[in-house]
Structure formats: structure tokens, C-alpha cells
Amino acid sequence: MKPLKITTPYITLQQLLKIEDIIPSGGAAKFYLAENEVFVNGELEARRGRKLYPGDVIKADNKEFIIE
């Protein structure tokens, strides 16, 4: 599990996917989420604007991240 430190109260799922180079741009998030399964805290998530807070666990692209 890869820790991802944030300096703001939260980031969006779209931002995480872009930061981790899973998608090339924010605009690609909608298409990525339509074609790939992404889980937030064990639940399937399809909203690119989903707010991620410290302690959240995200699984995407066969990788696992935890927000710190």
C-alpha cells in the first residue's frame, strides 16, 4: 500500500488518479472510471469528484493507496 500525503483537507478521486499517473489528464477520469473498477474503502466508486480524506484506502489499476 502506497501512502499519499496531502496538505489540504481532502483531494478528489480525479486528482489522485492524475497524481499517480493512472490517467494523463483530469478530463480522462470520466472515461477511466467508466471502463475500470476503482474502490474507495472497499466500495466501488464511479464519481470522479469523490472527496478522499486521510485514512481512505483506494484501489485502482492493481495498486493500493492510503491517504495521509
C-alpha positions as CSV (number, residue, x, y, z in Angstrom):
1,M,0.0,0.0,0.0
2,K,1.4,3.3,-1.1
3,P,0.9,6.3,1.3
4,L,-0.2,9.5,-0.4
5,K,0.4,12.6,1.8
6,I,-1.9,15.6,1.2
7,T,-1.6,19.1,2.5
8,T,-5.3,20.0,2.1
9,P,-8.3,18.6,4.0
10,Y,-9.1,16.3,1.0
11,I,-8.4,15.6,-2.6
12,T,-10.7,14.3,-5.3
13,L,-10.5,10.8,-6.8
14,Q,-9.7,12.5,-10.2
15,Q,-6.7,14.3,-8.6
16,L,-5.4,11.0,-7.1
17,L,-5.7,9.3,-10.5
18,K,-3.8,12.1,-12.2
19,I,-1.1,12.5,-9.4
20,E,-0.4,8.7,-9.6
21,D,-0.1,8.8,-13.5
22,I,-3.1,6.4,-13.9
23,I,-4.7,8.9,-16.2
24,P,-3.0,11.5,-18.4
25,S,-5.3,14.4,-17.5
26,G,-8.3,15.3,-15.3
27,G,-10.6,15.0,-18.3
28,A,-9.7,11.3,-18.7
29,A,-11.1,10.4,-15.3
30,K,-14.7,10.1,-16.5
31,F,-13.7,7.6,-19.2
32,Y,-11.3,5.7,-16.9
33,L,-14.0,5.3,-14.2
34,A,-16.5,4.1,-16.9
35,E,-14.2,1.3,-18.1
36,N,-12.2,0.4,-14.9
37,E,-13.2,-0.6,-11.4
38,V,-11.9,1.7,-8.6
39,F,-12.7,1.0,-5.0
40,V,-12.7,3.5,-2.1
41,N,-12.7,1.9,1.3
42,G,-13.8,-1.4,-0.3
43,E,-16.8,0.1,-2.2
44,L,-17.0,0.5,-6.0
45,E,-16.7,4.2,-6.9
46,A,-17.6,5.9,-10.2
47,R,-17.7,9.5,-9.1
48,R,-14.5,11.4,-10.2
49,G,-15.3,14.2,-7.7
50,R,-15.4,11.8,-4.8
51,K,-13.6,13.5,-1.9
52,L,-10.8,11.5,-0.4
53,Y,-9.8,12.2,3.2
54,P,-6.9,10.9,5.4
55,G,-7.4,7.3,6.2
56,D,-9.2,6.5,3.0
57,V,-7.9,3.4,1.1
58,I,-8.2,3.5,-2.7
59,K,-7.6,0.5,-5.1
60,A,-7.1,1.4,-8.8
61,D,-5.1,-0.1,-11.6
62,N,-3.9,-3.0,-9.5
63,K,-2.4,-0.6,-7.0
64,E,-3.5,0.4,-3.5
65,F,-3.1,3.8,-1.9
66,I,-3.9,5.3,1.5
67,I,-4.5,9.0,2.0
68,E,-2.4,10.5,4.8
